[in-house]
Amino acid sequence: MNGLLRVIITDFVADNLEPERRVLDGLASVEALNAASEDELLGRVEQADALMVYHNLSLTAKTIERLERCKLIIRCGVGYDNVDRELAKRRGIPVANVPDYGSEEVADTAIGMMLALTRGITLLNSRLRRGQGPWHYNQAAPAWRLRSRVLGIVGLGRIGTAVALRGTALGMDVAFYDPYKPDGYDKALGIRRVECLDELLAQSFVLSLHCPLTDETRHLIDGLALGRMPKGAYLINTARGGIVETAVLPKAIASGRLAGAGIDVLEREPPGESDPLIAAWRDPDHPAHDRVLLNPHSAFYSEEGLMEMRTKGAQACRRAILGEPVATIVNGVGHDLP
């Protein structure tokens, strides 16, 4: 190997790159562009031997068509909807992800949001801090015991499974909808399989989303879907922003259709000031102010998880450059394991 091999980190990571350089030492140089948009990649990635992509930008034909010798695009994270996988496939470029780095963290966040909302913790803290209402528990009434309540999970992958296990530990009746999951997972985990999304919606006291963003799941949870849920239910989204049509959430909260929502991901990050959910969440006179938890796409984060994500991304680049199989290919190019 010569010293001209290059691994380029397109976005998000911009420190001393010690984790990546430790993995790729002696094989390739590592450079972080810290780009905020795809346009900033122009003229800077064409000679990359591998690209490490996070979630601050998308890779479309604008970039992929210009790659001259790229052996791997690694999406350092679980979701990969921000990379045009099909175009990369036509160009013979493998696209892979890092599917397991933050399973615990995202599951913990989903359960934490659920507890904060259903126990009235968020609502009471918000109202009392600004001097709204009496210093009394009944501001959060009615609050219901979680034991035996239905925790509905959409998508039983690694993170959905971790949430299911946590839900059963709390004594909840855990049910899931995932048409792509083979039979038997319900029995292995001691949870219930539901064959129809509408059936899951109708049962769920808490609905937690853990599916990828695809054409099939975009705006899967819209006004009609919320209308099928029990009045006073809760919604948690730690998956991808586009799965929920967030513009309908303020009305659902104000009407009492939803008692609360925990949202870690939005379609546009950071959101614009005119975003209906952001406007309602910031308005102390809107019920969403006290009943919506918003995080800045942070559910994945822990120091350990971030290091694991970066290290595994770099290891995938190393294997691809050396011509070794990469086990997490998501576009069917090269070595592809389910």
Phi and psi in degrees as a GROMACS rama.xvg file:
@    title "Ramachandran Plot"
@    xaxis  label "Phi"
@    yaxis  label "Psi"
@TYPE xy
-108.585  175.525  ASN-2
-81.2832  6.42073  GLY-3
-90.8956  -8.29394  LEU-4
-64.9568  139.277  LEU-5
-132.948  130.544  ARG-6
-111.529  126.062  VAL-7
-117.237  128.918  ILE-8
-94.642  117.851  ILE-9
-76.43  -35.5592  THR-10
-156.329  171.245  ASP-11
73.9566  -52.2937  PHE-12
-95.3406  128.288  VAL-13
-151.112  35.7375  ALA-14
-99.517  -145.911  ASP-15
-79.7076  -3.14326  ASN-16
60.1453  27.3745  LEU-17
-59.8841  -42.1035  GLU-18
-60.8001  -44.0211  PRO-19
-70.0787  -41.1975  GLU-20
-68.0832  -31.9226  ARG-21
-64.1859  -41.9068  ARG-22
-71.131  -38.6254  VAL-23
-99.0388  8.15213  LEU-24
-54.4462  130.06  ASP-25
82.2451  -6.66154  GLY-26
-112.421  -45.7028  LEU-27
-151.984  150.664  ALA-28
-78.9821  156.21  SER-29
-125.641  130.769  VAL-30
-133.803  136.089  GLU-31
-108.938  124.662  ALA-32
-89.7637  -23.893  LEU-33
52.7022  41.3115  ASN-34
-75.1749  143.011  ALA-35
-95.9138  -14.766  ALA-36
-150.771  162.369  SER-37
-63.4939  -31.1046  GLU-38
-58.7081  -29.5399  ASP-39
-74.1634  -6.31984  GLU-40
-85.7802  -14.4966  LEU-41
-56.3652  126.172  LEU-42
78.4043  5.60687  GLY-43
-123.056  -11.3806  ARG-44
-122.727  -4.33325  VAL-45
-58.8075  -32.5196  GLU-46
-98.2992  13.6837  GLN-47
-70.577  139.765  ALA-48
-86.7207  -20.3849  ASP-49
-158.266  146.624  ALA-50
-116.965  133.3  LEU-51
-107.272  117.369  MET-52
-117.69  134.971  VAL-53
-105.557  -138.711  TYR-54
-119.684  9.17426  HIS-55
-84.8072  -9.80766  ASN-56
-150.744  172.722  LEU-57
-112.323  152.392  SER-58
-111.022  111.892  LEU-59
-117.27  -168.161  THR-60
-57.3588  -29.5984  ALA-61
-53.7649  -34.9824  LYS-62
-102.392  -47.419  THR-63
-62.9328  -36.0658  ILE-64
-66.1327  -19.7952  GLU-65
-94.9277  -8.29015  ARG-66
-70.3355  125.385  LEU-67
-98.7376  -27.6817  GLU-68
-146.35  24.0557  ARG-69
-70.8581  127.972  CYS-70
-100.052  -10.7683  LYS-71
-166.966  137.153  LEU-72
-109.719  114.439  ILE-73
-106.056  118.946  ILE-74
-85.4769  106.315  ARG-75
-77.0437  80.5456  CYS-76
163.956  -176.776  GLY-77
-84.9169  -54.3024  VAL-78
-73.8724  147.043  GLY-79
-134.817  24.5857  TYR-80
-71.6918  -11.804  ASP-81
-90.4486  8.6355  ASN-82
-121.41  130.658  VAL-83
-74.606  89.8176  ASP-84
-66.2696  -38.3109  ARG-85
-68.1404  -40.8408  GLU-86
-64.6909  -43.1692  LEU-87
-60.3584  -38.2119  ALA-88
-62.8702  -43.9094  LYS-89
-63.0819  -27.564  ARG-90
-90.9022  1.38767  ARG-91
76.2856  21.4561  GLY-92
-102.152  118.755  ILE-93
-66.7644  143.091  PRO-94
-118.594  130.055  VAL-95
-130.093  168.045  ALA-96
-131.076  178.76  ASN-97
-119.255  88.7785  VAL-98
-81.9785  -9.82994  PRO-99
-122.819  3.27008  ASP-100
-67.4965  -35.1209  TYR-101
-122.881  26.0208  GLY-102
-57.5566  -45.0828  SER-103
-64.7693  -43.5393  GLU-104
-64.686  -44.6207  GLU-105
-67.2633  -41.1541  VAL-106
-62.9575  -42.5159  ALA-107
-62.3804  -39.3887  ASP-108
-65.1114  -44.3044  THR-109
-59.4707  -45.8866  ALA-110
-68.2861  -38.664  ILE-111
-61.5641  -43.0526  GLY-112
-62.645  -43.1457  MET-113
-58.2658  -47.624  MET-114
-65.837  -42.5501  LEU-115
-62.4249  -35.771  ALA-116
-80.9659  -50.1439  LEU-117
-70.3337  -28.0423  THR-118
-88.2245  1.08464  ARG-119
77.1863  9.17951  GLY-120
-63.0192  -47.4121  ILE-121
-64.6048  -47.599  THR-122
-61.1849  -49.3123  LEU-123
-64.9204  -43.7493  LEU-124
-60.5816  -43.5215  ASN-125
-64.329  -46.8466  SER-126
-71.6418  -43.6468  ARG-127
-67.8615  -34.782  LEU-128
-61.4674  -35.8886  ARG-129
-98.1853  12.341  ARG-130
73.9666  27.8874  GLY-131
-95.6568  120.281  GLN-132
78.8307  176.575  GLY-133
-76.1225  158.389  PRO-134
-80.7662  76.9037  TRP-135
-154.857  144.971  HIS-136
-62.4288  -24.4092  TYR-137
-70.6439  -5.27571  ASN-138
-62.8468  -26.6401  GLN-139
-96.9434  4.28248  ALA-140
-73.9379  144.777  ALA-141
-87.8305  138.524  PRO-142
-113.871  138.968  ALA-143
-117.329  144.747  TRP-144
-60.7341  137.364  ARG-145
-77.8961  -30.1072  LEU-146
-54.5584  129.277  ARG-147
76.1075  -5.38288  SER-148
-74.9395  152.566  ARG-149
-84.8336  122.437  VAL-150
-100.519  108.44  LEU-151
-92.9754  130.192  GLY-152
-119.134  127.017  ILE-153
-103.625  108.994  VAL-154
99.1295  106.262  GLY-155
-108.163  58.2654  LEU-156
-85.5084  -153.634  GLY-157
-60.058  -47.2715  ARG-158
-73.6486  -43.7723  ILE-159
-57.5027  -39.0582  GLY-160
-65.4334  -42.6901  THR-161
-62.2394  -38.0917  ALA-162
-67.0864  -40.7331  VAL-163
-59.593  -43.9473  ALA-164
-63.8611  -38.2848  LEU-165
-68.6836  -37.762  ARG-166
-64.3111  -42.3569  GLY-167
-65.7669  -33.9903  THR-168
-63.6299  -26.7189  ALA-169
-86.7682  0.274328  LEU-170
82.8911  15.8714  GLY-171
-81.7751  158.702  MET-172
-88.7671  99.2024  ASP-173
-91.8752  126.072  VAL-174
-127.825  149.855  ALA-175
-137.22  153.923  PHE-176
-123.371  119.518  TYR-177
-158.81  95.6787  ASP-178
-67.7229  -11.0675  PRO-179
-99.9435  0.856625  TYR-180
-92.0862  127.779  LYS-181
-61.7336  158.025  PRO-182
-62.1148  150.613  ASP-183
112.048  -22.5769  GLY-184
-65.2301  -34.599  TYR-185
-61.7296  -42.276  ASP-186
-69.9692  -40.2554  LYS-187
-64.5898  -34.6362  ALA-188
-97.0349  -9.75037  LEU-189
71.4581  36.1108  GLY-190
-125.094  179.987  ILE-191
-107.365  140.138  ARG-192
-96.3647  135.928  ARG-193
-116.932  131.251  VAL-194
-83.9849  -13.9785  GLU-195
-134.305  134.207  CYS-196
-60.0827  -41.9994  LEU-197
-59.1257  -36.4936  ASP-198
-65.2292  -40.3536  GLU-199
-65.8598  -43.2107  LEU-200
-58.3449  -43.7168  LEU-201
-65.3348  -23.7469  ALA-202
-94.1087  -23.7294  GLN-203
-79.5428  119.236  SER-204
-73.657  -39.4053  PHE-205
-127.217  129.651  VAL-206
-112.742  121.496  LEU-207
-118.557  128.554  SER-208
-100.071  129.736  LEU-209
-144.664  34.8415  HIS-210
-105.561  160.125  CYS-211
-73.4495  162.346  PRO-212
-89.2778  115.97  LEU-213
-135.602  177.985  THR-214
-59.3915  -32.4695  ASP-215
-72.1143  -33.0481  GLU-216
-103.221  -5.03243  THR-217
-62.3649  126.493  ARG-218
53.5485  35.4909  HIS-219
-56.8949  -38.4081  LEU-220
-102.911  98.1268  ILE-221
-119.017  -166.181  ASP-222
-60.8525  -39.1588  GLY-223
-65.1835  -42.5348  LEU-224
-63.696  -43.4181  ALA-225
-62.1023  -34.4681  LEU-226
-66.2784  -18.7159  GLY-227
-87.9813  -9.6083  ARG-228
-83.5905  156.127  MET-229
-60.8835  143.965  PRO-230
-62.4326  131.208  LYS-231
89.3097  15.6094  GLY-232
-81.3448  174.842  ALA-233
-125.616  146.248  TYR-234
-121.046  132.736  LEU-235
-124.947  128.112  ILE-236
-128.709  106.906  ASN-237
-117.626  19.1254  THR-238
-96.4913  -93.3598  ALA-239
-133.299  143.931  ARG-240
-60.2599  -38.9838  GLY-241
-69.8192  -7.56656  GLY-242
-70.5904  -27.0366  ILE-243
-111.507  132.497  VAL-244
-81.7684  87.1737  GLU-245
-66.7383  -19.0733  THR-246
-62.6542  -22.7289  ALA-247
-88.4806  -7.92153  VAL-248
-67.7073  -41.195  LEU-249
-56.9491  -42.9475  PRO-250
-65.3554  -41.0274  LYS-251
-64.512  -36.3257  ALA-252
-70.2724  -45.7259  ILE-253
-64.1539  -32.832  ALA-254
-82.1748  -12.0682  SER-255
86.8785  -0.490078  GLY-256
-58.0832  -45.1101  ARG-257
-107.135  134.483  LEU-258
-84.3195  -17.2345  ALA-259
179.652  162.872  GLY-260
-145.262  137.834  ALA-261
-113.305  116.37  GLY-262
-124.225  114.339  ILE-263
-97.9319  -19.7825  ASP-264
-132.004  140.622  VAL-265
-126.557  160.119  LEU-266
-63.6672  -37.2359  GLU-267
-118.066  125.389  ARG-268
-131.42  121.86  GLU-269
-72.3181  156.953  PRO-270
-74.3757  158.329  PRO-271
-80.0271  159.155  GLY-272
-62.9302  -25.2677  GLU-273
-87.3644  -1.81654  SER-274
-56.3319  124.8  ASP-275
-58.2805  -37.772  PRO-276
-68.3759  -42.1352  LEU-277
-63.3009  -43.7259  ILE-278
-61.0867  -44.1502  ALA-279
-68.0704  -40.794  ALA-280
-62.9797  -32.6757  TRP-281
-88.2238  -9.70091  ARG-282
-89.9053  111.138  ASP-283
-64.3022  -13.8087  PRO-284
-92.8831  -3.62994  ASP-285
-100.018  137.261  HIS-286
-55.688  -26.5396  PRO-287
-63.2171  -23.7728  ALA-288
-57.811  -36.8872  HIS-289
-101.12  -14.0037  ASP-290
-117.058  5.26122  ARG-291
-120.698  129.277  VAL-292
-102.438  122.61  LEU-293
-118.379  131.458  LEU-294
-122.729  154.606  ASN-295
-89.7363  60.0797  PRO-296
53.9128  53.5273  HIS-297
-117.018  1.45756  SER-298
-60.8737  -29.6564  ALA-299
-70.1074  -18.7069  PHE-300
-82.8767  128.787  TYR-301
-150.215  159.906  SER-302
-58.8587  -41.2248  GLU-303
-67.1622  -43.4317  GLU-304
-65.5181  -40.7381  GLY-305
-63.8399  -42.1541  LEU-306
-64.507  -39.8995  MET-307
-64.4646  -41.5908  GLU-308
-61.8969  -46.3723  MET-309
-66.7852  -43.3955  ARG-310
-65.3136  -45.4629  THR-311
-66.898  -35.0855  LYS-312
-62.3824  -43.9728  GLY-313
-67.1233  -38.0592  ALA-314
-63.2774  -38.0959  GLN-315
-63.8256  -40.2349  ALA-316
-61.5691  -43.4955  CYS-317
-60.3445  -45.3492  ARG-318
-63.2674  -42.6478  ARG-319
-64.3218  -43.0377  ALA-320
-64.4501  -34.651  ILE-321
-83.1521  -1.46638  LEU-322
78.6054  18.1929  GLY-323
-91.8475  157.022  GLU-324
-66.987  143.105  PRO-325
-110.745  121.824  VAL-326
-80.9294  -8.0516  ALA-327
-116.833  32.7438  THR-328
-63.6203  135.647  ILE-329
-117.86  3.41465  VAL-330
-124.715  13.6249  ASN-331
76.4353  15.9301  GLY-332
-101.277  124.946  VAL-333
78.7761  -145.399  GLY-334
-77.6326  118.646  HIS-335
-127.79  111.5  ASP-336
-108.981  140.625  LEU-337
